[in-house]
């Protein structure tokens, strides 16, 4: 009965299922491992951030380039601020005890002893960077040689929260804190990193360091979790469809073995078709002794056995009535004779 499994069609179905199910399970497991890695790195980043707050600051040169290990570490640099290039970074949100508030960063460039400039976010202010009333409260950077200490951060990119990469900002504003965006503003080299001061001068508020890219529970992490579920659902769908097709073909093979043609198959033979025709013919002939009634009842019983109890009973009753009518007519003609 299961010989249909050896047909070319089922060879193709079986090969597809054997390849698709392990592939879906592998992809789902891989996406799950990616999510677990992000959870682990997020926890490690939080632990490093907690240790960095109490650890001693290290020279900037010792922590470059910025990666997931050095991001958030306390770095120190010595130099003097470029007072002619103080910039405002608009549309930045700060989370504190008052909730989320909209404002802007105050960024100054520290010309280090090595010649390069280090972007320093001196703090955050609430308000609009394009309003004079709000920008009038920005304190001027200190003059002379200074030593700054703050959390080291990697350059921002287009995927960073709050970044305005489209340009079109007024003069004195910066949409993205990165060496690539600053190189067109200042006439000197800039470090591919920046720091946010731990102690911001009043009335500025200190900007907390952000988690390194790819180490937090961001949208990408939950996308990995969603993809995990999708791949496992695909694997289950392949199994479900295989059993559905197998059951359908197995039932079809069983019906064929019993001589039952598929429903709607006009070209195939149908069970008891000859018996139905023969019974109908006998029922219409009848005889004078009431044989038509008996034949009609037999035909009804035969049709009922082959086509179902309900249909057979209905056809039998109809045939019986026909037989009785034929018998009565024949008897009447005999009496007249």
N, C-alpha and C positions, 0 to 999 in steps of 0.2 A: 504493500500500500504506500510505502514511502519511497518508491522508486523515482518519484518526481524530484527527489533531492539530487539525483545524478544527472539531471538535465543541464544543458549549458546555462539556462537562465538562473537556476539555483546555484550553480558553481559561481557565477558572478555575484549573486547575493551573499553567499557564504564568504567569499574572499573579501568583499567590501566590509562585512561585519567584523571579520577577524582582524582586519587592518584598522578599521575606524574606532572600535571600542578601546583598544590599548592606546591609540593616539589621543583620543579624548581624555582618557584617564591620565596620561602623561602630561598633557597640556594643563589640565586642571591642577595636578599636583605641583607643576612648575609655578603656576600663578599663585597657588597657596604658599609656596616657599618664598616667593617674592614679597607677599604680604607679611609673612612672619619675619623676613629680614628687615622690612621697614619698621615693624613693631620693635624688634630688638635694637636697631640703630637709633630709634626714637628714645628708647629707654637709656641707651648708652649716652646719647647726646644730652639728655636731662641730667644724668649723673656727672658728665664732664662739665656741664654748665654750673652745677652746684659746686663742684670742686674749684672751678675757675674763679668763682666769686671770692673764695678765700685764699687762692693760690697767689703767690707773688708774681708780679708782672715780669715778662721777659722782653728782651729787645725785639723790635719788629723784624729785623733781619733773620732772627732765629726761628720765626714762625711762618715765614713765607716759603713756598706758595700756600695759600689758604686751602685746606681740605676739610673733610669731616672731623678730623682729629683736632686741628688747630682752630677751627671755627669756634668763636665764643671765648677763646683764651684771652687773658689779659695781656695786652701788648703795650709797650712804651716806646715813645719816639721823641727826639729832641730837635728843635728847630725854631723857626719864627713864622707867624701867620702872614699870609699874603692878604693884607687888608683891602686891597683893591679888587679882590675876586671873592667876596662873600656871596654865597648863593642860597636861595630858598627852594626847598623841595616841596611842592604843593600836594594837597589831597592825600595826606598821610594820617592814618588812624592810630591813636594811642589808647591802649587798654590799661585802665587803672581802677582804683576803688570807686570812681565815679562812673565806670562803664566805658563804653567806646566813644571817643570824642574825635571829631575831625579837626585837623590843623595842618601844620607844615613843619618840616625839619629846617634847622639852620645849619648850613654846611660851610666850613672854612677850610682852606688848603694850607697845610703846614709844610713849608719848605724845609726839608730835613738837611742835615749836614752833608748827606750824600748827594744832594742836588735834586733828587726827585721830590715830588710833592705828595703828601699823604692826605686824602680827603678825611676830614674829621667832622662828624655830626656832633655839634656842641650841645644840641638839645632839641626840644619840640615845643611849639607854642600853639595854643588853640586859635582858631580863626581862619581867615582867608589870606593867602599869600599875595593876592592882588589888591588888597585893601590897605590903604596907607595907615589907617588907624590901628590895624593889627601889626603891620610891619614896623611901625614906629617904636614898638616895645622891644625890638630885637637889640640885644646889647652888642656893642662893637667887640671884636676879638682883642685880646690883650696884645700889647706891643712888646717888642724885644724878644729875646730868646726864652723859650718855655719848654717844659717837658710835659707831655700829655700821656695819659694812661686811659685805656679803654678796651672794650671787647672787640676783638678782631672779627671782621666780616668779609665775606667774599663779594666781589662786584655783582651788582644786580643785573638781571636780564629781563627780557620781555615777559617771562612767566612769573616774575616776582610780584607779590601783592602791592598795589598802589602805584606801580610804575606806569608812566605815561610815555610810551615809546613813539607816539605819533608825531611828536614835535609841535611846533606852533605855539610854544610858550613865550610869554613876554621876556624881555631882557632881564637878567638877574635871577631867573628861575631855571631849575634843572629837573627834568622828568625822571631820570634814571641815574643812580649813583654808580658809575663805572668809569674805568679809564678810557673806554671807547667814546663815551659821551663828553668827557672832560677835555680830551685832547684837542677838540676844536674850539675850546673856550679859552684855555690858558696856553701861553707860549713855552711851556716846559713839560718834561715827562712826569707822568703820574703813576703811582703804584697801582697795580691791579688788585686793590683791596681798600678797605676803609675801616675806621674804628668809630665807635660810639662812646662818648665820654661816660665814665662811671659817675662822676660828680659834675652835674651840669650847673653852670652859673645861673643864679636867679635873674629873671623870672622863668628861665628855660626849665623844662622837665627832661630828666634823663630818658633816653630811648633804650629800652631793653634789647639785648641782642636777639636776633632771629635764629631759628634752627637752621643748620646747614641744609642745602638743597638735597632732597632725596633721603633725608634722615628723619623726617617727621611724618605724623599720621595725616597727610594731606589728601587731596582728592585722588591723586594717583594711587595711593595705598588702598583706598576703598574701591577704586577701579579694579585693582588686582583681585580683591576679594569678590567683586561681582563677576569677573571673568572666570574665577574658580567655579562658582556655581553654574555658570553657563556651560562650561565644558563638561561638567558632570551630568548636567541635564541632557546634553547632546548624546553622551554615552548611553544614558537610560533610554533615550528616544530610539536609538539604533536597536537596542535589545527589544524594546516594545514592538517596533515595526517588523523585526525578524519573526517574532512569535506570532504576530498578526498574520503575516503572509504565510507562515508555515501552517497555521490553523486553517486558513482559508483553502489552501491547496490540499491539505489532508482531508478536509470535508469533501472537497470536489472529487478526490480520488476514491473516497468511500462511496459516494453516490454513484460514481461511474461503475464501481464493482457491483453495485446492486441493480444496475441498469436504469438508473434515474438520470435523465438528461438534465443539464443545467436549465434553470428557469429562463424563458425568453429565447432559447436556442431553437429557432424555427426549422433548421435543417436537420436536427438530430431526432432520433426515434423517441416516442413518448410511450410510457407504460400504459397498457390496457386500451390503446386507441382502437385496435381491431375489435375488442370485446364490446366497446361502447357502440360502434357502428352496427355490429351484429345484433345486439340487444335492441337497438332502436328499430332495425328492420323488422324483427320478429314482432315487436310491440305494435307496429302499424298494420301488420297483416291480420292478426287475430283469427278466430274461427267461430262457427255457429254454436258450439257447445261450451263457449266461455273459455276456450283455451287462450284467447287473447288476454283475458284477465290474468291467467296464471303466468303467461309469458311476460306480461308487463311487470308483474311482481318479481319474477326471476331476473328480469333485466335490471330492475331497480336495485335488487340485492347485489348483482354482479357489479354494477357501476359504483354502488356504495363501497364495495370492498376495494375497488381499484382507485377511486378518486376521492374518497373521504366519506364519512358517514353522512354528513349533512347534505352534500351534493347528491349522493346516491339515493337518499330517501326522497329528495325532491323529484329527481328524474323518474324514480320508480313509481311514485304516486301518479305522476303525469301519464306515464306509459300505461298504468293500470286503468285509469279513466278512459284512455283511448281504446284499450282492449275491450272494456265493458261496453262502450258505445258500439264498437264494431259487432260484438256478439248479439246485442239487442236488435241491431238492424238486420242481421242475417236471419234471426228467428222470426222477425216480422215478415220478411219476404217469403219464408217457408210457409207461414200460416196463410198468407194470401193465395199461395199456390194450392 
